[in-house]
Amino acid sequence: MANPAGVPVGRTLSRAFAALLLLLLVAAGLGIAGLLTDAANSRHARRIADVRTDNTMAADAFGDAVDTIDAYRATGNLTLPENYFAKRSVFVQSMVNGAGHDGFDPELSRLLRIASNDGLAYLTGYGDRVTIGQPPPIAVGAAAAARYHAANEKAVDRLTTVRDLSRNQGNDARRNYTIALVVLLLAGGALATVLAVRVTRGISRPLAGTSEVLKKIATGRYEEQAGLDGPREVREVAAAANRLGEESRRYQAEQAAIAQEKADVLRVIEAIRGSLDVDEVLTGAVTALGEASRADRIVFWPVEGEDVLPVRAEWTAPGVASVRDVSRGAPGLAAQLPPLERPVLVDDVDRWQGLLPEPFEEFLRRAGAAASILAQVDDGTHTYGWLSVQSLAPRAWGSAVDAVLDASTNELGIALGRARNFEREVAAVARLTELHRERDAFVHAVTHELRTPIGSIVGYVGMLTEYDAEPLPEQSRAILAVVERNARRIGDLVDEMLTLAQVSSADFTVNAEPLTLSPIIDEACAVVTPAAEAGAVRLSRTTDGDQALLLGDPAQLERVVMNLLTNAVKFTPEGGSVSLSTQRTDTEVTIEVRDTGVGIPAAEQKNLFTRFFRASTATANRIPGTGLGLSLVLGIVRSHHGSIDLESAEGEGTAVTVHLPLATPS
């Protein structure tokens, strides 16, 4: 059962199992033959037994018939012949049956025929004649009976001999078959043992070794190798396991390279996204790219129109010289360079001679670069410049560097666009801040200059109205009243604009002092009450938080309360109500002014604190105002570190809540 190298284990096993199957078939044949032989012996033994039984019955019947004839001859009893004929019939039938069972031994058949003939000779030649009254001499009957008994005794002896011979033959056959089966079983066992040993040595052990190698590969020990021993199939399995280890090692190396590539890309992107300053973005990008690509130098040229400007950002490896002085830009070069969808990898500048744009090739030679990658930096719509990754020796740039650079240039283009937009926004904000400051200065100057003439107008109108020397006509008085009213409106507008300009100024400071709201609210209610009574508006007050201690400017807070109350009374129709309430919590005090006035449309509420904005309900009802009141209130409240909430529904009224922080214990 040897299995030389190269012979398929399937063929070896097939041969072994074929031999086992043949042994099993032979054993089964022997077993079946033994069973058949045993069955034949059993049938033979039953036939012998049947012949013995029939012969014994015949002998007994013959003896009874002889005794019956002798008794009849002696006594003459007429009932005895009937008994004789019964016994005679049994004898004949038994002999016939015995003759039907024999044939397996010729000598036995001959002896049985002799006994049968001798018995019939006695019965017909002596017994039957006695029963009909023609009895032969007694000596004749005795001689005939003796002949039968002698013949039957020989037949019985032969029957015993045949029986013993049959038994011995059956036992011998059974013993032979048993020995053959045992031999076959021992041969099969030996063959199975040899096969098991062969399988263990030639298959199981190599497979066990391969299994151990696979377990080690599963734990990451990809360098393990299975031995190429055993049958061809086993060696093929071992070779497949070795290939699996090699492929796993290669796959892990690829995955490590991909992970490193991703890490490099993320590091570059983090460096790019780390700032909104253009120079910081470029410095971070070239530094991260240089470390990720392990190049000798990274250079960035900005592009302005068709011109490539001098180097704006550069990174060099330790010991590598800078090239900022080498590159002074190239007018018109940007127009010569075709748009690049992916970086151009130059592994050897000498081999690329004449294929690169002349200014770029000249720069690489002057910079001492032997290999380079040229990449376009854009955000998809605008080109911001060009990146050059350089090596001082020829280098086959790998796909990882290409992938990192491709991902980074796109991100860098987006970051540069974002940084430039941020620069423009910062400049715009600075310009707007300057314009806002100039506007506030102008408003402050104009309103300050307007206060004096407006005060003079109001004063002279009063003097003319009260002049007693010569009373003015009624029409003149009406005109002067209009002049005075409008002059005061302009004065109020000037005061509000001046105050709003002061509050909005960066230099504005609150003259804070410890105070309570009670005197402020008292004064405001006293001033507004006449207007409320004149408009038939009910004014109510709840003072739960009036005594709360605050830090604030009394004059400015009074302006807040006055403005809110005046607006509420002004926008509430006749028969309406205005309520003022204060509440105190652990951290703040609130002032709420609620009215049942015309309300404000929901779409307009977001603009209420915008300067000069007036709600449509105010203009529709021709309610006078400047649109500066709530802007002024918001500025004052914020200067006191507070906030304002407003709720309003058109046709139902408005509620304005001011939140002011309490004074700290210190």
C-alpha positions as CSV (number, residue, x, y, z in Angstrom):
1,M,0.0,0.0,0.0
2,A,2.9,2.4,-0.5
3,N,2.0,5.8,-1.9
4,P,4.9,7.2,-3.8
5,A,5.1,11.0,-4.2
6,G,3.0,12.2,-7.1
7,V,0.4,9.3,-6.9
8,P,-3.0,10.9,-6.2
9,V,-4.2,10.0,-2.7
10,G,-7.6,9.3,-4.3
11,R,-6.2,6.5,-6.4
12,T,-4.4,5.0,-3.4
13,L,-7.5,5.1,-1.3
14,S,-9.6,3.7,-4.2
15,R,-7.3,0.7,-4.6
16,A,-7.3,0.1,-0.8
17,F,-11.1,0.4,-0.6
18,A,-11.4,-1.9,-3.7
19,A,-9.3,-4.6,-1.9
20,L,-11.4,-4.2,1.2
21,L,-14.6,-4.4,-0.8
22,L,-13.3,-7.5,-2.6
23,L,-12.6,-9.1,0.8
24,L,-16.0,-8.2,2.0
25,L,-17.6,-9.6,-1.1
26,V,-15.7,-12.9,-0.7
27,A,-16.6,-13.0,3.0
28,A,-20.2,-12.3,2.1
29,G,-20.1,-15.1,-0.5
30,L,-18.6,-17.5,2.0
31,G,-21.1,-16.6,4.5
32,I,-24.0,-17.1,2.0
33,A,-22.5,-20.4,0.9
34,G,-22.1,-21.5,4.5
35,L,-25.7,-20.5,5.2
36,L,-26.9,-22.4,2.1
37,T,-24.8,-25.5,3.0
38,D,-26.1,-25.4,6.5
39,A,-29.7,-25.1,5.2
40,A,-29.0,-28.1,2.9
41,N,-27.7,-30.1,5.8
42,S,-30.7,-29.2,7.9
43,R,-33.0,-30.3,5.1
44,H,-31.0,-33.6,4.8
45,A,-31.2,-34.1,8.5
46,R,-34.9,-33.5,8.4
47,R,-35.3,-36.1,5.6
48,I,-33.3,-38.6,7.5
49,A,-35.4,-38.0,10.5
50,D,-38.6,-38.3,8.5
51,V,-37.4,-41.6,7.0
52,R,-36.5,-42.9,10.5
53,T,-39.9,-41.8,11.8
54,D,-41.7,-43.5,8.9
55,N,-39.6,-46.6,9.2
56,T,-40.2,-46.8,13.0
57,M,-44.0,-46.4,12.4
58,A,-43.8,-49.2,9.8
59,A,-41.9,-51.4,12.1
60,D,-44.2,-50.9,14.9
61,A,-47.3,-51.4,12.7
62,F,-45.7,-54.6,11.3
63,G,-45.0,-55.9,14.8
64,D,-48.6,-55.2,15.8
65,A,-49.9,-56.9,12.7
66,V,-47.8,-60.0,13.4
67,D,-49.0,-60.1,17.0
68,T,-52.6,-59.6,15.9
69,I,-52.3,-62.6,13.4
70,D,-50.8,-64.8,16.0
71,A,-53.5,-63.9,18.4
72,Y,-56.3,-64.5,15.9
73,R,-54.8,-67.9,14.9
74,A,-54.7,-68.8,18.5
75,T,-58.1,-67.5,19.7
76,G,-60.1,-67.2,16.5
77,N,-61.4,-63.8,17.8
78,L,-63.2,-62.4,14.8
79,T,-62.5,-58.8,15.8
80,L,-58.8,-59.2,15.4
81,P,-58.7,-59.3,11.6
82,E,-60.1,-55.8,11.5
83,N,-57.3,-54.6,13.8
84,Y,-54.8,-56.6,11.6
85,F,-55.9,-54.8,8.5
86,A,-55.6,-51.4,10.2
87,K,-52.0,-52.1,11.3
88,R,-51.4,-53.5,7.8
89,S,-52.6,-50.2,6.3
90,V,-50.3,-48.2,8.6
91,F,-47.4,-50.3,7.6
92,V,-48.0,-49.9,3.9
93,Q,-48.6,-46.1,4.2
94,S,-45.4,-45.6,6.4
95,M,-43.3,-47.6,3.9
96,V,-44.7,-45.5,1.1
97,N,-43.9,-42.3,3.0
98,G,-40.5,-43.5,3.8
99,A,-39.8,-44.3,0.2
100,G,-40.9,-40.7,-0.6
101,H,-38.3,-39.2,1.7
102,D,-35.4,-41.3,0.7
103,G,-33.3,-41.0,-2.5
104,F,-30.4,-39.3,-0.8
105,D,-28.6,-42.6,-0.1
106,P,-28.9,-45.5,-2.7
107,E,-27.9,-48.2,-0.2
108,L,-30.4,-47.0,2.3
109,S,-33.1,-47.0,-0.5
110,R,-32.1,-50.6,-1.4
111,L,-32.3,-51.8,2.2
112,L,-35.6,-50.1,2.7
113,R,-37.0,-51.7,-0.4
114,I,-35.9,-55.1,0.8
115,A,-37.5,-54.6,4.2
116,S,-40.7,-53.3,2.5
117,N,-40.8,-56.3,0.2
118,D,-40.1,-58.8,3.0
119,G,-42.8,-57.2,5.1
120,L,-45.3,-57.2,2.2
121,A,-44.4,-60.9,1.6
122,Y,-45.3,-61.8,5.2
123,L,-48.5,-59.8,5.0
124,T,-49.7,-61.2,1.7
125,G,-48.3,-64.6,1.9
126,Y,-49.2,-65.4,5.5
127,G,-51.2,-62.8,7.3
128,D,-53.8,-62.2,4.6
129,R,-54.2,-66.0,4.1
130,V,-54.8,-66.5,7.8
131,T,-57.6,-63.9,7.8
132,I,-59.4,-65.8,5.0
133,G,-59.1,-69.2,6.6
134,Q,-56.2,-70.5,4.5
135,P,-53.4,-70.3,7.0
136,P,-50.0,-71.5,5.9
137,P,-47.8,-73.3,8.3
138,I,-46.7,-71.3,11.3
139,A,-43.1,-71.8,10.4
140,V,-43.7,-70.0,7.1
141,G,-45.0,-66.9,8.9
142,A,-42.2,-67.0,11.4
143,A,-39.6,-67.2,8.7
144,A,-41.2,-64.3,6.7
145,A,-41.4,-62.1,9.8
146,A,-37.8,-62.9,10.6
147,R,-36.6,-61.9,7.1
148,Y,-38.4,-58.6,7.5
149,H,-36.9,-57.9,10.9
150,A,-33.4,-58.7,9.6
151,A,-33.8,-56.5,6.6
152,N,-35.3,-53.7,8.6
153,E,-32.4,-54.0,11.1
154,K,-30.0,-53.5,8.3
155,A,-31.9,-50.5,7.0
156,V,-32.0,-49.0,10.5
157,D,-28.2,-49.5,10.8
158,R,-27.7,-47.8,7.4
159,L,-30.0,-45.0,8.4
160,T,-27.9,-44.4,11.6
161,T,-24.7,-44.4,9.5
162,V,-26.2,-41.9,7.0
163,R,-27.4,-39.7,9.9
164,D,-24.0,-39.7,11.5
165,L,-22.3,-39.1,8.2
166,S,-24.6,-36.1,7.5
167,R,-23.9,-34.6,10.9
168,N,-20.2,-34.9,10.4
169,Q,-20.3,-33.4,6.9
170,G,-22.4,-30.4,8.2
171,N,-20.0,-29.8,11.1
172,D,-17.0,-30.0,8.8
173,A,-18.6,-27.5,6.4
174,R,-19.5,-25.2,9.2
175,R,-16.0,-25.3,10.6
176,N,-14.4,-24.7,7.2
177,Y,-16.6,-21.7,6.5
178,T,-16.0,-20.3,9.9
179,I,-12.2,-20.6,9.4
180,A,-12.5,-19.0,6.0
181,L,-14.5,-16.1,7.4
182,V,-12.1,-15.6,10.2
183,V,-9.2,-15.6,7.8
184,L,-10.9,-13.1,5.5
185,L,-11.9,-10.8,8.5
186,L,-8.3,-10.9,9.7
187,A,-7.1,-10.1,6.3
188,G,-9.6,-7.2,6.1
189,G,-8.5,-5.9,9.5
190,A,-4.9,-6.1,8.5
191,L,-5.6,-4.2,5.3
192,A,-7.6,-1.6,7.2
193,T,-4.8,-1.2,9.7
194,V,-2.3,-0.8,7.0
195,L,-4.6,1.7,5.3
196,A,-5.1,3.7,8.6
197,V,-1.4,3.8,9.2
198,R,-0.8,4.9,5.6
199,V,-3.5,7.6,5.8
200,T,-2.1,8.8,9.1
201,R,1.4,9.0,7.9
202,G,0.8,10.1,4.3
203,I,-2.3,12.3,4.8
204,S,-3.3,13.1,8.4
205,R,0.1,14.3,9.6
206,P,0.8,16.5,6.6
207,L,-2.7,17.9,6.8
208,A,-2.3,18.5,10.6
209,G,0.9,20.4,9.8
210,T,-0.9,22.4,7.1
211,S,-3.8,23.1,9.6
212,E,-1.3,24.5,12.2
213,V,0.2,26.7,9.5
214,L,-3.3,28.0,8.6
215,K,-4.0,28.8,12.2
216,K,-0.8,30.8,12.5
217,I,-1.7,32.6,9.3
218,A,-5.1,33.5,10.7
219,T,-3.3,35.1,13.7
220,G,-1.2,37.3,11.4
221,R,1.9,35.1,11.1
222,Y,2.0,35.2,7.3
223,E,5.6,34.1,7.1
224,E,4.8,30.5,8.1
225,Q,5.1,27.9,5.4
226,A,3.6,24.4,5.3
227,G,5.8,21.4,4.3
228,L,5.2,19.9,0.9
229,D,5.0,16.3,2.0
230,G,2.5,13.5,1.4
231,P,0.4,12.7,-1.6
232,R,-0.1,15.1,-4.4
233,E,-3.5,16.4,-3.2
234,V,-2.0,17.0,0.3
235,R,1.0,18.8,-1.2
236,E,-1.4,20.9,-3.3
237,V,-3.3,21.9,-0.1
238,A,0.0,22.8,1.6
239,A,1.0,24.8,-1.5
240,A,-2.4,26.6,-1.4
241,A,-1.9,27.4,2.3
242,N,1.6,28.8,1.5
243,R,0.1,30.9,-1.3
244,L,-2.6,32.1,1.1
245,G,0.0,33.2,3.5
246,E,1.9,35.1,0.8
247,E,-1.3,36.7,-0.5
248,S,-2.3,37.6,3.0
249,R,1.1,39.2,3.6
250,R,0.8,41.1,0.3
251,Y,-2.7,42.1,1.1
252,Q,-1.7,43.3,4.6
253,A,1.1,45.3,3.0
254,E,-1.3,46.9,0.6
255,Q,-3.8,47.7,3.4
256,A,-1.0,49.2,5.4
257,A,0.0,51.3,2.4
258,I,-3.6,52.4,1.9
259,A,-3.9,53.2,5.6
260,Q,-0.7,55.2,5.4
261,E,-1.9,56.9,2.2
262,K,-5.2,57.8,4.0
263,A,-3.3,59.1,7.0
264,D,-1.0,61.2,4.8
265,V,-4.0,62.6,3.0
266,L,-5.8,63.4,6.3
267,R,-2.6,65.0,7.7
268,V,-2.3,67.1,4.6
269,I,-5.9,68.1,4.7
270,E,-5.8,68.9,8.4
271,A,-2.8,71.1,7.7
272,I,-4.6,72.8,4.8
273,R,-7.8,73.3,6.8
274,G,-6.0,74.6,9.9
275,S,-6.1,78.3,8.9
276,L,-7.9,80.9,6.8
277,D,-4.7,82.8,6.2
278,V,-3.4,82.2,2.6
279,D,0.3,82.0,3.6
280,E,-0.4,79.8,6.6
281,V,-2.5,77.5,4.4
282,L,0.3,77.2,1.8
283,T,3.0,76.7,4.5
284,G,1.0,74.0,6.2
285,A,0.2,72.3,2.8
286,V,3.8,72.1,1.5
287,T,5.2,71.0,4.8
288,A,2.6,68.2,5.2
289,L,3.1,67.2,1.5
290,G,6.8,67.1,1.9
291,E,6.7,64.8,4.9
292,A,4.1,62.6,3.3
293,S,5.8,62.2,-0.1
294,R,9.3,62.0,1.5
295,A,10.5,64.3,-1.3
296,D,13.5,66.7,-1.2
297,R,11.6,69.9,-2.0
298,I,8.0,71.2,-2.4
299,V,7.4,74.5,-4.3
300,F,4.2,76.4,-4.9
301,W,3.9,79.1,-7.6
302,P,0.8,81.3,-7.5
303,V,-0.9,82.1,-10.8
304,E,-2.3,85.6,-11.6
305,G,-4.1,85.7,-14.9
306,E,-1.7,84.3,-17.5
307,D,1.4,84.8,-15.4
308,V,3.1,82.4,-13.0
309,L,4.4,84.5,-10.0
310,P,7.5,83.9,-8.0
311,V,7.5,81.1,-5.4
312,R,5.2,81.9,-2.5
313,A,5.6,78.8,-0.4
314,E,8.4,76.2,-0.2
315,W,9.4,73.2,1.9
316,T,12.8,71.5,1.8
317,A,14.2,68.4,3.4
318,P,17.2,68.9,5.8
319,G,20.3,69.8,3.8
320,V,18.4,70.7,0.6
321,A,18.9,74.3,-0.6
322,S,16.0,76.7,-1.1
323,V,15.1,77.8,-4.7
324,R,13.2,80.9,-3.9
325,D,15.9,83.0,-5.6
326,V,16.0,80.6,-8.6
327,S,12.4,81.2,-9.6
328,R,11.3,84.7,-10.3
329,G,8.1,83.8,-12.0
330,A,7.3,83.4,-15.7
331,P,5.1,85.9,-17.5
332,G,2.7,84.1,-19.8
333,L,3.6,80.6,-18.6
334,A,0.2,79.9,-17.2
335,A,-1.3,80.3,-20.7
336,Q,1.3,77.8,-22.0
337,L,0.5,75.1,-19.5
338,P,-2.6,73.0,-20.4
339,P,-5.1,72.3,-17.7
340,L,-4.1,69.2,-15.8
341,E,-6.8,66.8,-14.5
342,R,-4.2,64.8,-12.6
343,P,-0.6,65.4,-11.5
344,V,2.1,64.8,-14.1
345,L,4.8,62.4,-12.8
346,V,8.3,63.0,-14.2
347,D,10.6,60.2,-13.0
348,D,13.7,61.5,-14.8
349,V,14.0,65.0,-16.1
350,D,16.6,64.1,-18.6
351,R,14.4,61.5,-20.3
352,W,11.6,64.1,-20.4
353,Q,13.7,66.7,-22.1
354,G,11.7,68.7,-24.6
355,L,8.4,67.3,-23.3
356,L,8.0,69.8,-20.5
357,P,7.2,73.6,-20.8
358,E,10.6,75.2,-21.3
359,P,10.4,77.6,-18.3
360,F,9.5,74.7,-16.0
361,E,12.2,72.4,-17.3
362,E,14.7,75.2,-17.0
363,F,13.6,75.9,-13.4
364,L,14.0,72.1,-12.5
365,R,17.5,72.0,-13.9
366,R,18.6,75.2,-12.2
367,A,17.0,73.9,-8.9
368,G,19.0,70.6,-9.3
369,A,15.8,68.5,-9.5
370,A,16.2,65.1,-11.3
371,A,12.5,64.1,-10.8
372,S,9.4,66.0,-10.2
373,I,5.6,66.0,-10.0
374,L,3.7,68.9,-11.4
375,A,0.2,69.4,-10.1
376,Q,-2.4,72.1,-10.8
377,V,-4.1,73.7,-7.7
378,D,-7.6,74.7,-8.4
379,D,-11.1,74.5,-6.9
380,G,-12.8,73.4,-10.1
381,T,-13.5,76.9,-11.4
382,H,-10.3,78.9,-10.7
383,T,-6.6,78.0,-10.9
384,Y,-4.6,79.3,-7.9
385,G,-1.2,78.0,-8.8
386,W,1.1,75.1,-9.4
387,L,2.8,72.6,-7.0
388,S,6.1,71.0,-7.8
389,V,7.2,67.9,-5.8
390,Q,10.9,67.5,-6.4
391,S,13.6,64.8,-5.9
392,L,17.3,65.5,-6.4
393,A,17.7,62.0,-7.9
394,P,15.6,60.1,-10.5
395,R,12.7,58.5,-8.7
396,A,9.8,56.3,-9.8
397,W,6.9,58.1,-8.0
398,G,4.6,55.5,-6.5
399,S,0.8,55.5,-6.8
400,A,0.5,56.5,-3.1
401,V,2.3,59.8,-3.7
402,D,0.2,60.4,-6.8
403,A,-3.0,59.7,-4.8
404,V,-2.0,61.9,-1.9
405,L,-1.0,64.8,-4.2
406,D,-4.2,64.4,-6.3
407,A,-6.4,64.6,-3.2
408,S,-4.4,67.4,-1.6
409,T,-4.3,69.7,-4.6
410,N,-8.1,69.7,-4.9
411,E,-8.4,70.4,-1.1
412,L,-5.7,73.0,-1.3
413,G,-7.6,74.8,-4.1
414,I,-10.7,74.8,-2.1
415,A,-8.8,76.1,1.0
416,L,-7.1,78.8,-1.0
417,G,-10.5,79.9,-2.4
418,R,-11.9,79.9,1.1
419,A,-8.9,81.8,2.4
420,R,-9.1,84.4,-0.3
421,N,-12.8,84.8,0.2
422,F,-12.1,85.2,3.9
423,E,-9.5,87.9,3.2
424,R,-12.0,89.7,1.0
425,E,-14.6,89.4,3.7
426,V,-12.3,90.6,6.4
427,A,-11.4,93.6,4.2
428,A,-15.1,94.2,3.5
429,V,-15.9,94.0,7.2
430,A,-13.1,96.4,8.1
431,R,-14.3,98.8,5.4
432,L,-17.9,98.5,6.6
433,T,-16.7,99.0,10.2
434,E,-14.9,102.1,9.1
435,L,-18.0,103.3,7.1
436,H,-20.1,102.6,10.2
437,R,-17.8,104.6,12.4
438,E,-17.7,107.4,9.9
439,R,-21.5,107.4,9.6
440,D,-21.9,107.5,13.4
441,A,-19.4,110.4,13.6
442,F,-21.3,112.2,10.8
443,V,-24.6,111.6,12.5
444,H,-23.2,112.7,15.8
445,A,-21.7,115.8,14.2
446,V,-24.9,116.7,12.2
447,T,-27.3,116.0,15.1
448,H,-25.1,118.0,17.4
449,E,-25.0,120.9,15.0
450,L,-28.8,120.7,14.5
451,R,-29.6,121.0,18.2
452,T,-28.7,124.7,18.5
453,P,-30.8,126.0,15.6
454,I,-33.7,123.8,16.5
455,G,-33.6,125.1,20.0
456,S,-33.5,128.7,18.7
457,I,-36.5,128.0,16.5
458,V,-38.5,126.6,19.4
459,G,-37.4,129.5,21.6
460,Y,-38.3,132.2,19.2
461,V,-41.6,130.6,18.4
462,G,-42.4,130.7,22.1
463,M,-41.4,134.3,22.3
464,L,-43.6,135.2,19.4
465,T,-46.5,133.3,20.8
466,E,-46.3,135.0,24.2
467,Y,-45.5,138.5,22.9
468,D,-48.1,140.8,24.5
469,A,-47.4,144.1,22.8
470,E,-49.4,143.3,19.8
471,P,-51.5,140.1,19.8
472,L,-50.9,137.8,16.7
473,P,-53.7,136.9,14.4
474,E,-55.3,133.5,14.9
475,Q,-53.9,132.2,11.6
476,S,-50.4,133.3,12.6
477,R,-50.8,131.5,15.9
478,A,-51.8,128.3,14.1
479,I,-48.8,128.5,11.8
480,L,-46.5,129.1,14.8
481,A,-48.0,126.1,16.5
482,V,-47.3,123.9,13.5
483,V,-43.7,125.2,13.3
484,E,-43.2,124.6,17.0
485,R,-44.7,121.0,16.8
486,N,-42.5,120.1,13.9
487,A,-39.4,121.7,15.4
488,R,-40.0,119.7,18.5
489,R,-40.4,116.5,16.4
490,I,-37.1,117.2,14.7
491,G,-35.5,117.9,18.0
492,D,-36.8,114.6,19.4
493,L,-35.4,112.9,16.3
494,V,-32.1,114.6,16.7
495,D,-31.9,113.6,20.4
496,E,-32.7,110.0,19.5
497,M,-30.2,109.9,16.7
498,L,-27.5,111.4,18.9
499,T,-28.2,109.0,21.8
500,L,-28.3,106.0,19.3
501,A,-25.0,107.1,17.9
502,Q,-23.5,107.3,21.3
503,V,-24.9,103.9,22.3
504,S,-23.6,102.3,19.1
505,S,-20.2,103.8,19.5
506,A,-17.3,101.5,20.5
507,D,-16.3,104.2,23.0
508,F,-19.7,104.2,24.7
509,T,-19.6,103.4,28.4
510,V,-22.4,103.0,30.9
511,N,-22.2,105.2,34.0
512,A,-23.3,102.3,36.2
513,E,-24.3,102.8,39.8
514,P,-26.4,100.8,42.2
515,L,-30.1,101.6,41.7
516,T,-33.6,100.2,42.0
517,L,-36.3,100.5,39.3
518,S,-38.9,102.1,41.5
519,P,-38.0,105.8,41.0
520,I,-37.3,105.2,37.3
521,I,-40.7,103.6,36.8
522,D,-42.5,106.3,38.9
523,E,-41.0,109.1,36.8
524,A,-41.8,107.3,33.5
525,C,-45.4,106.6,34.5
526,A,-45.9,110.2,35.7
527,V,-44.7,111.5,32.3
528,V,-46.8,109.1,30.2
529,T,-50.0,109.2,32.3
530,P,-51.3,112.5,30.8
531,A,-50.9,111.1,27.3
532,A,-52.7,107.9,28.3
533,E,-55.6,109.8,29.9
534,A,-55.8,112.0,26.8
535,G,-56.1,108.9,24.6
536,A,-58.5,107.1,27.0
537,V,-56.0,104.4,27.5
538,R,-56.0,102.6,30.9
539,L,-52.5,102.4,32.4
540,S,-51.8,99.9,35.2
541,R,-48.6,98.9,37.1
542,T,-47.4,95.8,39.0
543,T,-44.2,96.4,41.1
544,D,-43.0,93.0,42.3
545,G,-39.5,93.7,41.2
546,D,-39.2,97.5,41.7
547,Q,-36.9,97.2,44.7
548,A,-34.4,94.8,43.0
549,L,-30.9,96.1,43.1
550,L,-29.3,96.7,39.7
551,L,-26.1,98.2,38.4
552,G,-27.0,100.7,35.6
553,D,-27.3,104.2,34.3
554,P,-30.5,105.7,35.7
555,A,-30.9,108.2,32.8
556,Q,-30.5,105.5,30.1
557,L,-32.8,103.0,31.9
558,E,-35.4,105.7,32.3
559,R,-35.2,106.3,28.5
560,V,-35.8,102.6,28.0
561,V,-38.9,102.6,30.2
562,M,-40.2,105.9,28.8
563,N,-39.7,104.7,25.2
564,L,-41.6,101.4,25.8
565,L,-44.5,103.1,27.7
566,T,-44.7,105.9,25.1
567,N,-44.8,103.3,22.2
568,A,-47.5,101.2,24.0
569,V,-49.7,104.2,24.7
570,K,-49.2,105.6,21.2
571,F,-50.1,102.3,19.4
572,T,-53.1,101.5,21.7
573,P,-56.5,102.8,20.4
574,E,-59.1,104.5,22.6
575,G,-60.5,102.2,25.3
576,G,-57.4,99.9,25.3
577,S,-55.0,99.2,28.1
578,V,-51.3,99.3,28.9
579,S,-49.7,97.4,31.8
580,L,-46.2,97.6,33.2
581,S,-45.0,94.9,35.5
582,T,-41.6,93.9,37.0
583,Q,-40.6,90.5,38.2
584,R,-37.5,89.3,40.1
585,T,-35.7,85.9,39.9
586,D,-32.5,84.7,41.4
587,T,-30.4,86.2,38.6
588,E,-32.4,89.0,37.0
589,V,-35.2,91.4,37.0
590,T,-37.7,91.7,34.1
591,I,-39.6,94.7,32.9
592,E,-42.7,93.9,30.8
593,V,-44.8,96.4,29.0
594,R,-47.9,94.8,27.5
595,D,-50.6,96.6,25.4
596,T,-53.8,95.8,23.6
597,G,-52.8,97.9,20.6
598,V,-52.7,97.3,16.8
599,G,-50.0,94.7,17.1
600,I,-47.3,93.9,14.5
601,P,-47.5,91.4,11.6
602,A,-45.4,88.3,12.2
603,A,-43.4,88.7,9.0
604,E,-42.3,92.2,10.1
605,Q,-41.3,91.4,13.7
606,K,-37.7,90.4,12.8
607,N,-37.1,94.0,11.5
608,L,-38.5,95.8,14.5
609,F,-35.1,96.6,16.0
610,T,-33.6,97.9,12.7
611,R,-33.0,101.6,12.6
612,F,-35.8,103.6,10.9
613,F,-38.0,100.6,10.4
614,R,-41.7,101.2,11.0
615,A,-44.4,98.4,11.0
616,S,-47.1,98.5,8.4
617,T,-49.7,98.8,11.2
618,A,-48.1,102.0,12.3
619,T,-48.0,103.6,8.9
620,A,-51.6,102.4,8.1
621,N,-52.9,104.0,11.2
622,R,-50.8,107.1,10.6
623,I,-49.2,106.9,14.0
624,P,-46.2,109.3,14.1
625,G,-42.7,108.0,14.9
626,T,-39.1,107.9,13.8
627,G,-38.4,104.1,13.8
628,L,-35.5,104.6,16.1
629,G,-37.1,103.9,19.5
630,L,-36.7,100.1,19.7
631,S,-33.2,100.3,18.2
632,L,-32.2,102.8,20.9
633,V,-33.8,100.6,23.6
634,L,-32.0,97.5,22.3
635,G,-28.6,99.4,22.3
636,I,-29.1,100.6,25.9
637,V,-30.3,97.1,27.2
638,R,-27.3,95.4,25.6
639,S,-24.9,98.0,27.1
640,H,-26.4,96.8,30.5
641,H,-25.7,93.1,29.6
642,G,-29.4,92.5,29.2
643,S,-31.7,91.2,26.5
644,I,-35.2,91.8,25.0
645,D,-38.1,89.5,24.1
646,L,-41.0,90.6,21.9
647,E,-44.3,88.9,21.4
648,S,-47.0,90.4,19.1
649,A,-50.1,89.5,17.2
650,E,-51.7,91.8,14.6
651,G,-54.9,93.3,16.0
652,E,-54.3,91.9,19.5
653,G,-51.4,93.8,21.0
654,T,-47.7,93.6,21.8
655,A,-45.6,92.6,24.8
656,V,-42.0,93.7,25.2
657,T,-39.9,92.1,28.0
658,V,-36.5,93.5,29.1
659,H,-34.2,91.2,31.1
660,L,-31.5,92.9,33.2
661,P,-29.0,91.1,35.5
662,L,-29.1,91.7,39.2
663,A,-26.2,93.4,40.9
664,T,-23.7,90.9,42.4
665,P,-23.1,90.9,46.1
666,S,-19.6,92.4,45.6
